[in-house]
Amino acid sequence: MSTIDTVAVLGAGTMGHGIAQVSAAAGCAVRLYDIDEGAVAAGLARVRANLDKGIERGKVTADERDAIMANLSTTTSIAEAVDGVDLVVEAAPESIQLKESIFSEVDVAAPEEAILATNTSSLSIGQIASVVRDPSRFVGMHFFNPVHIMKLVEVVWGPETSDATRDAAVDFARRLDKEPIVVKDAPGFASSRLGIVLGMEAIRMVEQEVASAEDIDKAMELGYRHPMGPLRLTDLVGLDVRLGIAEYLHERLGSDAFEPPALLRRMVAEGKLGKKSGGGFYAW
Ligand SMILES: NC(=O)c1ccc[n+]([C@@H]2O[C@H](COP(=O)([O-])OP(=O)(O)OC[C@H]3O[C@@H](n4cnc5c(N)ncnc54)[C@H](O)[C@@H]3O)[C@@H](O)[C@H]2O)c1
């Protein structure tokens, strides 16, 4: 498989702007696509703001920032975005219909040998890949937020992903200075599947008054060296978001370990969604 020099990133939001930034920093020519001018401009401004912060912290030089910005171009035409590229990374909203429709277009407009990747955090890689003519070149590349800081990339291989495609995704993640892990296309991949079990059990422990939220978090932070306990993390991600993932995994994997506790449902119903609502397991 040839090297990856040109990358199209589809969706310039929270994840897309970050994926574009790290790809441009690795020396690729990056085309950042979104549905309107405002969205691509906002994505580009976020990249610049990240880099400016990097300069303030002494991690990036002004020359490096300028070189990275020079590697980035923007477009609101999907055909223009994927024309002649080596890799497409889709980071549009988490909807199977939307992703299927995007990849139907990409399939026609991108080069036949381009690798097609989705940044989905939960959807089936095999299902999205079913809309392209050659699913062997389709793979999941699950980045974490904020992309320019978080090291992990889950490379998710679907039932028809070729070894060459999987290996190319792993190599590309390394080139971005990330740590790739290789995971089969199974619900929750590796990260959400483990993270949700821990999160649900921690909430059950609050429900059963085993310990306070602070002390349950400290058990993991100080006892297991997790950088953040599962309850604080739930507050940051959003209780509604975690509930949605837990329900999905409970349904798909059938294990009681994923069953959302009544306390979580009650808090979501009461609008206690975590940091974004001002309160969850902690006051924010
Ligand atoms: N936010 C996270 O922490 C996180 C982490 C890992 C993976 N993900 C996944 O990444 C993907 C994007 O999430 P996000 O948080 O960046 O969302 P976001 O809402 O911040 O950004 C999505 C962007 O896609 C654009 N968009 C809408 N319709 C589009 C279309 N048809 N084609 C191209 N772009 C379109 C929107 O204008 C927006 O700019 C989702 O699949 C999500 O599950 C998110």
The ligand as an SDF file (V2000), in Angstrom:
LIG
                    3D

 44 48  0  0  0  0  0  0  0  0999 V2000
  -16.5160   14.2250   20.9160 N   0  0  0  0  0  0  0  0  0  0  0  0
  -15.8670   13.1520   21.3190 C   0  0  0  0  0  0  0  0  0  0  0  0
  -15.3720   13.0980   22.4650 O   0  0  0  0  0  0  0  0  0  0  0  0
  -15.6650   11.9850   20.4100 C   0  0  0  0  0  0  0  0  0  0  0  0
  -14.6420   11.0710   20.6950 C   0  0  0  0  0  0  0  0  0  0  0  0
  -14.3970   10.0110   19.8030 C   0  0  0  0  0  0  0  0  0  0  0  0
  -15.2010    9.8760   18.6790 C   0  0  0  0  0  0  0  0  0  0  0  0
  -16.2160   10.7480   18.4290 N   0  0  0  0  0  0  0  0  0  0  0  0
  -16.9900   10.5590   17.1990 C   0  0  0  0  0  0  0  0  0  0  0  0
  -16.5370   11.5000   16.2340 O   0  0  0  0  0  0  0  0  0  0  0  0
  -17.6150   11.8710   15.3660 C   0  0  0  0  0  0  0  0  0  0  0  0
  -17.7560   13.3720   15.3760 C   0  0  0  0  0  0  0  0  0  0  0  0
  -18.0120   13.7960   16.6970 O   0  0  0  0  0  0  0  0  0  0  0  0
  -17.7400   15.2890   17.1690 P   0  0  0  0  0  0  0  0  0  0  0  0
  -17.7850   15.2710   18.6580 O   0  0  0  0  0  0  0  0  0  0  0  0
  -16.5600   15.8360   16.4640 O   0  0  0  0  0  0  0  0  0  0  0  0
  -19.0450   16.0170   16.6280 O   0  0  0  0  0  0  0  0  0  0  0  0
  -19.2740   17.5850   16.3590 P   0  0  0  0  0  0  0  0  0  0  0  0
  -20.7420   17.7900   16.4240 O   0  0  0  0  0  0  0  0  0  0  0  0
  -18.3780   18.4060   17.2260 O   0  0  0  0  0  0  0  0  0  0  0  0
  -18.7790   17.7860   14.8500 O   0  0  0  0  0  0  0  0  0  0  0  0
  -19.4230   17.1910   13.7670 C   0  0  0  0  0  0  0  0  0  0  0  0
  -19.1960   18.0590   12.5610 C   0  0  0  0  0  0  0  0  0  0  0  0
  -19.7490   17.3790   11.4340 O   0  0  0  0  0  0  0  0  0  0  0  0
  -20.3960   18.3480   10.6330 C   0  0  0  0  0  0  0  0  0  0  0  0
  -21.3650   17.6910    9.7560 N   0  0  0  0  0  0  0  0  0  0  0  0
  -22.7070   17.6080    9.8760 C   0  0  0  0  0  0  0  0  0  0  0  0
  -23.2020   16.9420    8.8200 N   0  0  0  0  0  0  0  0  0  0  0  0
  -22.1520   16.6110    8.0320 C   0  0  0  0  0  0  0  0  0  0  0  0
  -22.0250   15.9410    6.8050 C   0  0  0  0  0  0  0  0  0  0  0  0
  -23.0740   15.4650    6.1530 N   0  0  0  0  0  0  0  0  0  0  0  0
  -20.7870   15.7760    6.2810 N   0  0  0  0  0  0  0  0  0  0  0  0
  -19.6970   16.2390    6.9340 C   0  0  0  0  0  0  0  0  0  0  0  0
  -19.7660   16.8990    8.0990 N   0  0  0  0  0  0  0  0  0  0  0  0
  -20.9800   17.0760    8.6430 C   0  0  0  0  0  0  0  0  0  0  0  0
  -20.9920   19.3480   11.5870 C   0  0  0  0  0  0  0  0  0  0  0  0
  -21.2190   20.5820   10.9190 O   0  0  0  0  0  0  0  0  0  0  0  0
  -19.8960   19.4280   12.6460 C   0  0  0  0  0  0  0  0  0  0  0  0
  -18.9510   20.4350   12.3410 O   0  0  0  0  0  0  0  0  0  0  0  0
  -18.8300   11.0970   15.8770 C   0  0  0  0  0  0  0  0  0  0  0  0
  -18.9440    9.9080   15.1380 O   0  0  0  0  0  0  0  0  0  0  0  0
  -18.4790   10.8150   17.3220 C   0  0  0  0  0  0  0  0  0  0  0  0
  -19.1410    9.6840   17.8310 O   0  0  0  0  0  0  0  0  0  0  0  0
  -16.4600   11.8190   19.2540 C   0  0  0  0  0  0  0  0  0  0  0  0
  1  2  1  0
  2  3  2  0
  2  4  1  0
  4  5  1  0
  4 44  2  0
  5  6  2  0
  6  7  1  0
  7  8  2  0
  8  9  1  0
  8 44  1  0
  9 10  1  0
  9 42  1  0
 10 11  1  0
 11 12  1  0
 11 40  1  0
 12 13  1  0
 13 14  1  0
 14 15  2  0
 14 16  1  0
 14 17  1  0
 17 18  1  0
 18 19  2  0
 18 20  1  0
 18 21  1  0
 21 22  1  0
 22 23  1  0
 23 24  1  0
 23 38  1  0
 24 25  1  0
 25 26  1  0
 25 36  1  0
 26 27  1  0
 26 35  1  0
 27 28  2  0
 28 29  1  0
 29 30  1  0
 29 35  2  0
 30 31  1  0
 30 32  2  0
 32 33  1  0
 33 34  2  0
 34 35  1  0
 36 37  1  0
 36 38  1  0
 38 39  1  0
 40 41  1  0
 40 42  1  0
 42 43  1  0
M  CHG  2   8   1  16  -1
M  END
$$$$
